[in-house]
Amino acid sequence: MQVTRPHAHDATIERLWRAARAGRLPHALLFEGRAGIGKHLAARWFALGCLCARGPGEPCGTCGPCRRMASGGERGNHPDLFLIDPLLEGEERIRIGRIAERAQTGEDAEPEQSLAAFLALRPLEGALRVVLVRECHRMNVPAQNALLKTLEEPRAGTLMVLETHRPAALLATIKSRCIRIRFAALAQEPCERILLAAGIEPEAARELARLSEGSPGQALAMAQNGTRELRDRLVAVVRRERFPLETATELWELEADFRGKSAAAGERERARVVLELAQALVRDAWRLKAGIAAAGLPHGADVGELAARFDAQELVRQGEWLALARVDVERNLAPVALLERALLLLAEGVPRAVRPR
């Protein structure tokens, strides 16, 4: 596992190491904050510092545990680290088979070791085992219930670090059994520096840092999946320079890298990106209505007509509809139709037939 110092969040991680040295570290942490701001990188750096022979503290990089963490590919070779990473595994969901010990048959069969099997083992180095669950909101309900049992009966010498940008998707009982650590987005300048170091051109780096609202991971994803061009088409619909349904067809035909294990998964990812862009435009239009200056908003310069066309209540309705559509994409409910309705909404508002009474 290649573990490098995160570009931000040093103070947060140092506070947690201090708590570990003082014996005050809780058994379960929930790292939460916006997507792409480095929470998972911070979790890995924190875990390495906890497992380092000189820790808890900044990892030395030369001891046996540090070397084992750095070897063995993305998962590392440290026997006391258990990683559940749906992005690495190419899975949209974390199923119960990754959490609980169960018969491995049928389509839910899991090729990886379960958390329960890992916890049944004794620590092989030192006295601490660390579990990292990336984007834990991807756990389905059975998986969350299985994890809850582990949180309710923590094993001695085990630290669980859950990471998410959608805490609302987690059971309230899971959140109540974790200490929640909030991570803030980066400022414009450090976000730009990360993008420049990744090879993004200066002008694009400035725009992507602004559009991502301080999320380097999101900005890099935007550079890869053509978000800037997708956004330009949406803004043209907002300004009524393009017809919504024709633009929807064009959005499906634009060449972009939307990864998924299947063509359907790629379609869902494209729909997610477009719907999230539409949400961001509507949100900034509402902020303009509330009196926030356009210069302080990522899309403020482009949503003036949207703010002028609709009142605040209508913009709230649009935001609610887009949020529901985003959930429907996860359920695989006709992403093409959802995208078309989203563009019609930007141009014409929420149809009266679907407005709540």
C-alpha positions as CSV (number, residue, x, y, z in Angstrom):
1,M,0.0,0.0,0.0
2,Q,1.6,3.3,-1.1
3,V,1.0,5.6,1.9
4,T,2.1,9.2,1.6
5,R,1.6,12.2,3.8
6,P,-1.7,13.9,3.0
7,H,-1.7,17.4,1.6
8,A,-3.9,18.6,4.4
9,H,-5.4,17.7,7.8
10,D,-2.1,17.4,9.6
11,A,-3.5,19.0,12.8
12,T,-6.5,16.6,12.9
13,I,-4.3,13.5,12.5
14,E,-1.8,14.8,15.1
15,R,-4.6,15.3,17.7
16,L,-5.7,11.7,17.1
17,W,-2.1,10.4,17.6
18,R,-1.8,12.3,20.8
19,A,-5.1,10.7,22.0
20,A,-3.7,7.3,21.1
21,R,-0.4,8.0,23.0
22,A,-2.4,9.0,26.0
23,G,-4.6,5.9,25.8
24,R,-7.7,8.0,25.1
25,L,-8.4,6.9,21.5
26,P,-11.9,5.5,21.0
27,H,-12.4,2.1,19.4
28,A,-14.3,3.6,16.4
29,L,-13.8,6.8,14.4
30,L,-16.0,8.2,11.6
31,F,-14.1,10.4,9.2
32,E,-16.6,12.6,7.4
33,G,-16.6,15.5,5.0
34,R,-16.9,16.4,1.4
35,A,-15.8,13.8,-1.2
36,G,-12.3,14.1,-2.5
37,I,-10.8,16.2,0.2
38,G,-8.3,13.6,1.4
39,K,-10.2,11.8,4.2
40,H,-9.1,8.3,3.0
41,L,-5.5,9.4,2.5
42,A,-5.6,10.9,6.0
43,A,-7.0,7.6,7.3
44,R,-4.2,5.6,5.8
45,W,-1.6,7.9,7.1
46,F,-3.1,7.8,10.5
47,A,-3.3,4.0,10.4
48,L,0.4,3.8,9.4
49,G,1.3,6.1,12.3
50,C,-0.6,3.8,14.7
51,L,1.1,0.6,13.4
52,C,4.6,2.1,13.1
53,A,7.1,0.6,15.5
54,R,7.8,4.2,16.8
55,G,4.2,5.2,17.0
56,P,1.6,6.3,17.6
57,G,2.9,9.3,15.7
58,E,4.3,10.3,12.4
59,P,5.4,7.1,10.7
60,C,9.2,6.6,10.3
61,G,8.9,4.8,7.0
62,T,11.9,2.5,7.8
63,C,10.7,0.1,10.5
64,G,9.3,-3.3,9.6
65,P,5.6,-2.4,9.9
66,C,6.1,0.7,7.7
67,R,7.9,-1.3,5.1
68,R,5.2,-4.0,5.1
69,M,2.5,-1.3,4.7
70,A,4.4,0.1,1.7
71,S,4.8,-3.3,0.0
72,G,2.2,-5.7,-1.5
73,G,0.4,-3.3,-3.8
74,E,-2.7,-1.3,-2.8
75,R,-3.5,-3.4,0.2
76,G,-0.1,-3.6,1.7
77,N,1.4,-6.6,3.5
78,H,0.8,-5.7,7.1
79,P,-1.1,-8.5,8.8
80,D,-2.8,-6.3,11.4
81,L,-4.4,-4.0,8.8
82,F,-7.8,-4.8,7.2
83,L,-8.9,-2.7,4.3
84,I,-12.4,-2.6,2.8
85,D,-12.2,-0.4,-0.3
86,P,-15.1,-0.7,-2.8
87,L,-13.3,1.7,-5.2
88,L,-10.3,-0.6,-5.3
89,E,-12.4,-3.7,-5.6
90,G,-14.6,-2.2,-8.3
91,E,-17.8,-2.6,-6.3
92,E,-20.7,-0.2,-6.1
93,R,-21.9,-1.8,-2.8
94,I,-20.3,-3.2,0.3
95,R,-22.2,-6.4,0.9
96,I,-22.7,-8.4,4.1
97,G,-20.1,-11.0,3.0
98,R,-17.3,-8.4,3.5
99,I,-18.4,-7.8,7.1
100,A,-19.9,-11.0,8.5
101,E,-18.7,-14.6,8.2
102,R,-21.1,-16.5,6.0
103,A,-21.4,-19.2,3.4
104,Q,-19.7,-18.0,0.1
105,T,-22.3,-19.1,-2.5
106,G,-24.4,-17.5,-5.1
107,E,-24.0,-14.1,-6.6
108,D,-23.3,-12.5,-3.2
109,A,-20.2,-14.6,-2.8
110,E,-17.3,-12.5,-1.7
111,P,-13.7,-13.4,-2.9
112,E,-12.1,-11.3,-0.1
113,Q,-11.7,-12.1,3.6
114,S,-14.5,-10.9,5.8
115,L,-14.1,-8.4,8.7
116,A,-15.4,-11.1,11.1
117,A,-12.7,-13.5,10.0
118,F,-10.0,-10.9,10.4
119,L,-11.2,-10.0,13.9
120,A,-11.2,-13.7,14.9
121,L,-7.4,-13.6,14.5
122,R,-4.9,-12.4,17.1
123,P,-2.6,-9.4,16.4
124,L,0.6,-10.6,14.8
125,E,2.6,-7.4,15.4
126,G,2.3,-5.2,18.5
127,A,-1.0,-5.0,20.3
128,L,-3.2,-3.1,17.8
129,R,-5.2,-4.1,14.7
130,V,-6.7,-1.4,12.4
131,V,-9.7,-1.7,10.2
132,L,-10.3,0.9,7.4
133,V,-13.6,1.1,5.6
134,R,-13.5,3.5,2.6
135,E,-16.8,5.1,1.6
136,C,-18.6,3.1,4.3
137,H,-22.0,4.6,3.1
138,R,-21.8,2.0,0.3
139,M,-22.6,-0.7,2.8
140,N,-26.1,-2.1,2.2
141,V,-28.4,-2.4,5.2
142,P,-27.5,-6.0,6.1
143,A,-23.8,-5.1,6.0
144,Q,-24.5,-2.1,8.2
145,N,-26.4,-4.2,10.7
146,A,-23.6,-6.7,10.8
147,L,-21.0,-3.9,11.4
148,L,-23.2,-2.6,14.2
149,K,-22.8,-5.8,16.1
150,T,-19.0,-5.4,15.9
151,L,-19.3,-1.7,17.1
152,E,-21.5,-2.7,20.0
153,E,-19.1,-5.4,21.2
154,P,-15.6,-3.9,20.3
155,R,-12.6,-6.2,20.4
156,A,-9.7,-5.2,22.6
157,G,-6.8,-3.8,20.7
158,T,-8.9,-3.1,17.6
159,L,-9.4,0.4,16.0
160,M,-12.0,0.9,13.3
161,V,-11.8,3.9,11.0
162,L,-14.8,4.5,8.8
163,E,-14.7,7.1,6.0
164,T,-17.7,8.7,4.2
165,H,-18.9,11.8,2.4
166,R,-22.5,10.7,2.9
167,P,-23.1,10.2,6.6
168,A,-26.8,10.5,6.1
169,A,-26.8,7.1,4.4
170,L,-25.5,5.4,7.6
171,L,-27.7,4.0,10.3
172,A,-28.1,6.4,13.2
173,T,-27.0,3.6,15.5
174,I,-23.7,3.3,13.7
175,K,-23.0,7.0,13.9
176,S,-23.8,7.0,17.6
177,R,-21.2,4.4,18.3
178,C,-18.4,6.3,16.6
179,I,-16.5,9.5,17.4
180,R,-17.2,11.7,14.4
181,I,-14.3,13.6,13.0
182,R,-15.2,16.4,10.6
183,F,-12.7,17.2,7.8
184,A,-12.9,20.6,6.1
185,A,-12.4,21.3,2.4
186,L,-9.1,22.8,1.2
187,A,-8.7,26.5,0.4
188,Q,-8.4,27.6,-3.2
189,E,-4.6,27.9,-3.3
190,P,-3.6,24.5,-1.8
191,C,-6.2,22.9,-4.0
192,E,-4.7,24.5,-7.1
193,R,-1.2,23.4,-6.0
194,I,-2.3,19.8,-5.9
195,L,-3.8,20.0,-9.3
196,L,-0.8,21.7,-10.8
197,A,1.4,19.0,-9.3
198,A,-0.9,16.4,-11.0
199,G,-0.2,18.0,-14.4
200,I,-3.3,20.1,-14.8
201,E,-2.8,23.3,-16.8
202,P,-2.9,26.5,-14.6
203,E,-6.1,27.9,-16.1
204,A,-7.9,24.6,-15.8
205,A,-6.5,24.1,-12.3
206,R,-7.9,27.5,-11.1
207,E,-11.4,26.7,-12.6
208,L,-11.5,23.1,-11.3
209,A,-10.4,24.2,-7.8
210,R,-13.2,26.7,-7.8
211,L,-15.9,24.3,-9.2
212,S,-14.9,21.5,-6.8
213,E,-15.1,23.9,-3.8
214,G,-11.7,22.9,-2.4
215,S,-11.8,19.1,-3.2
216,P,-8.7,18.0,-5.1
217,G,-10.1,14.5,-5.6
218,Q,-13.3,15.8,-7.1
219,A,-11.3,18.3,-9.2
220,L,-9.1,15.5,-10.7
221,A,-12.2,13.4,-11.4
222,M,-13.8,16.4,-13.1
223,A,-10.7,16.7,-15.3
224,Q,-11.0,13.1,-16.2
225,N,-14.7,12.8,-16.9
226,G,-15.2,16.0,-18.8
227,T,-17.2,17.8,-16.1
228,R,-16.2,21.3,-17.5
229,E,-17.8,20.5,-20.9
230,L,-20.9,18.9,-19.2
231,R,-21.3,22.0,-17.1
232,D,-21.0,24.3,-20.1
233,R,-24.0,22.4,-21.7
234,L,-26.0,22.7,-18.5
235,V,-25.3,26.4,-18.3
236,A,-26.4,26.9,-21.9
237,V,-29.7,25.2,-21.0
238,V,-30.1,27.5,-17.9
239,R,-29.6,30.5,-20.3
240,R,-32.0,29.0,-22.8
241,E,-29.4,28.9,-25.4
242,R,-29.9,25.2,-26.0
243,F,-33.0,22.9,-26.0
244,P,-33.1,20.6,-23.0
245,L,-33.9,17.3,-24.7
246,E,-31.4,17.8,-27.5
247,T,-28.8,18.7,-24.9
248,A,-29.6,15.5,-22.9
249,T,-28.9,13.5,-26.0
250,E,-25.6,15.3,-26.5
251,L,-24.6,14.6,-22.9
252,W,-24.9,10.9,-23.4
253,E,-22.8,11.1,-26.5
254,L,-19.9,13.2,-25.1
255,E,-16.7,11.2,-24.8
256,A,-15.7,10.9,-21.2
257,D,-14.3,8.4,-18.7
258,F,-17.2,7.2,-16.5
259,R,-15.9,4.0,-15.0
260,G,-18.0,1.0,-14.0
261,K,-17.9,-2.7,-14.0
262,S,-20.5,-2.7,-16.8
263,A,-22.0,-0.3,-19.4
264,A,-25.0,0.2,-17.1
265,A,-22.7,1.2,-14.2
266,G,-21.0,3.7,-16.5
267,E,-24.4,5.2,-17.5
268,R,-25.3,5.5,-13.8
269,E,-22.1,7.3,-13.1
270,R,-22.7,9.8,-16.0
271,A,-26.2,10.5,-14.7
272,R,-24.8,11.0,-11.2
273,V,-22.3,13.6,-12.4
274,V,-24.9,15.5,-14.4
275,L,-27.4,15.5,-11.6
276,E,-24.8,16.7,-9.1
277,L,-23.9,19.5,-11.5
278,A,-27.5,20.5,-11.8
279,Q,-27.9,20.4,-8.0
280,A,-24.8,22.7,-7.7
281,L,-26.3,25.2,-10.2
282,V,-29.6,25.3,-8.4
283,R,-28.0,25.6,-5.0
284,D,-25.9,28.6,-6.2
285,A,-29.0,30.2,-7.7
286,W,-30.7,29.9,-4.3
287,R,-27.7,31.4,-2.6
288,L,-27.8,34.3,-5.0
289,K,-31.4,34.8,-4.0
290,A,-30.3,34.8,-0.4
291,G,-28.0,37.7,-1.1
292,I,-24.6,36.0,-1.3
293,A,-22.3,37.7,-3.9
294,A,-21.8,35.8,-7.1
295,A,-18.0,36.1,-6.8
296,G,-18.1,34.0,-3.7
297,L,-20.0,31.1,-5.4
298,P,-18.5,28.4,-7.6
299,H,-21.2,28.8,-10.3
300,G,-22.4,32.3,-9.3
301,A,-21.4,34.0,-12.5
302,D,-23.5,31.5,-14.6
303,V,-26.8,31.1,-12.6
304,G,-28.0,34.7,-12.5
305,E,-30.8,33.9,-15.0
306,L,-31.8,30.9,-13.0
307,A,-32.1,33.0,-9.9
308,A,-34.0,35.7,-11.8
309,R,-36.5,33.2,-13.4
310,F,-37.5,31.3,-10.3
311,D,-38.4,32.3,-6.8
312,A,-36.7,30.9,-3.7
313,Q,-39.5,28.4,-3.0
314,E,-39.3,27.0,-6.6
315,L,-35.5,26.6,-6.4
316,V,-36.0,24.6,-3.2
317,R,-38.4,22.4,-5.0
318,Q,-35.9,21.9,-7.8
319,G,-33.2,21.0,-5.3
320,E,-35.5,18.5,-3.6
321,W,-36.5,16.9,-7.0
322,L,-32.8,16.6,-8.0
323,A,-31.9,15.0,-4.7
324,L,-34.7,12.4,-5.2
325,A,-33.5,11.8,-8.8
326,R,-30.0,11.2,-7.4
327,V,-31.3,8.5,-5.2
328,D,-33.3,7.0,-8.1
329,V,-30.1,6.7,-10.1
330,E,-28.7,4.5,-7.3
331,R,-31.7,2.3,-7.7
332,N,-31.0,2.1,-11.4
333,L,-34.3,3.7,-12.3
334,A,-34.0,4.8,-16.0
335,P,-30.9,7.2,-15.7
336,V,-31.6,8.5,-19.3
337,A,-35.1,9.6,-18.4
338,L,-33.9,11.2,-15.1
339,L,-31.2,13.1,-16.9
340,E,-33.8,14.4,-19.5
341,R,-36.2,15.6,-16.7
342,A,-33.3,17.3,-14.9
343,L,-32.5,19.4,-18.0
344,L,-36.2,20.3,-18.5
345,L,-36.3,21.3,-14.8
346,L,-33.4,23.7,-15.3
347,A,-35.2,25.4,-18.2
348,E,-38.8,25.3,-17.1
349,G,-38.9,24.4,-13.4
350,V,-40.6,21.6,-11.6
351,P,-43.8,20.4,-13.4
352,R,-46.9,21.2,-11.4
353,A,-48.0,17.6,-11.7
354,V,-45.1,16.4,-9.5
355,R,-45.1,19.3,-7.0
356,P,-46.0,18.4,-3.4
357,R,-49.2,19.8,-2.1
